[in-house]
Amino acid sequence: MTGTPTAPAPPPPAPPPRARRSALTLALTGLAVSLSATPAAADSNACTHHFSGPQICIRLEGQGGRNAVTGIWTNPPRDVTSRTVSLFRNGQLIDTATATRSGKALTHSWPAADAGSDTELCVKFRGSRRMACQTTR
């Protein structure tokens, strides 16, 4: 059997130089951001998960047991400009402060403090039975 040999398929065309440069720039930028970012487990947040009523959240920002704590009420009534918020550590009241409106939410932040590892921190706003909690790592 003799057949006509077929030529190999030509290689796909190379992307234009600008596209290669853009892809390389994007990859290097992503690498730089990932190397400079703090570990994902360092900062965290948690919110109450109810279909109606106040949506209360807590945000921890820090490393290990040393965290700044922010209490957030994401959907307060429009006419509410401030509300008392309490901070609890392992069920014990630690501090009470006044959260103020920032955009559509009421917020208050406590400065970073060492709460220790595996400590449950919670925030509760006056007028809500809901409490948002997060455990330090």
N, C-alpha and C positions, 0 to 999 in steps of 0.2 A: 504494500500500500504506500503509495507516494502521495503526499498531500502538499499543498502549498503552505510553507511555514508562515505563521501569523506574527506580526510585529508586536512586541509588548506594548501595553497601553501607556500613553505618555503620563508623566507624573502630573498631579494636580497643580494648577498655577499657584505660585507663592502669593501671599497677601501683599498688598501694596506696602511700601516702607512705613507710611504714616500709621497704618493699622497695626503693624508690628510694634511700633514705638508706643502707641497708645496702650496696647495690651501689656507691654512691659512696664510702662509707667503705672498702670492700674495695679499690676501684681506687686510691684515694689512699694507702692503706697499702702496697700493692704498689709504687707509684711511689716512695714514701719509702724502702722497703727497697732497691729496685734502685739508687737514687741514692746510698745510704749504703754499699752493699756494696763490698768491694774487687773488682777485676777477677777474673773467673773463672779466667783463666790464671795468676794469681799463686800460688794454692795448688793442689797436685796430689798424687796418690798413684798408686802402682803396686803390684801384687801378683803373686806367682808364680801361674801358672795350671796346676796339676797336680790330677788327680782324687784323688790319695791323698798322704799324707805331709804334711810341714810346709807351712803356708800362710804365707809370709813377705811382708810389705808394707813399703814405705817411703813416708813422707809428707813433702812439702816445704811449708813455710809461709813465705811472704815475697814479696818483689818482685825481679824480675830475678835477678841472681846472688846476692843476699843472702837466705839461707834458714835457718830452723831445720829440722833433720832429725829425724824420729822413725822408729825401727825397730820393727816390730810382728810378733810371731809370734802369729797369731790362734788357732791350735789346738794349743798345746803339751800334752804329757801332763798329766793332772790333778795329779800329784804334783810337778811341776816348778814351783818358786816363783821361780827366777832362772836366768839363763843369760847367758854372755858373748856380746856382739854387737859386730861390727866395722863400721866405716864406711870406705868406699873412695871416693876421688876419682880419676876417670879411671884406674881399675885399681890405684892405689897405696893401701896401707893408711894411713889418716890417724889413726884412734883406735880403741881398744877399751874397752868399758865393760860394766857389768853391767845387763842388762834385768831388771826385776822384774815380778811379776804385778800386773796391774790388771784385776780382774774375771776373765774367761776368757782374757785375752791376756797375753803378756809384752811390755813396752814399755820403750824408753829414748829420751829426747829430748836432742839436742845443741842448744846455744843457737845463735841466728842468727849466721852468719858469711858473709863474702863469698867465695863459691866461683867467682864469675865466670859469665858466660853460656855456654851450650852446654857445660856441664860435666856429666859423668855421675857421679852420686852413687849408691852402692850400699850395702846393708846385708846382712850375713850372720851368722846365729846359729850358735854352736858346736853341733855335732851335726847340722847340716843341710848338704847340698851345695848347696842352693838359695840364690840371691841375688836380691834385688829391687832394681831400678835405676830411676832417674828422671833425666832431663836438665833442667838449669836453663834458663830462657828469658830 
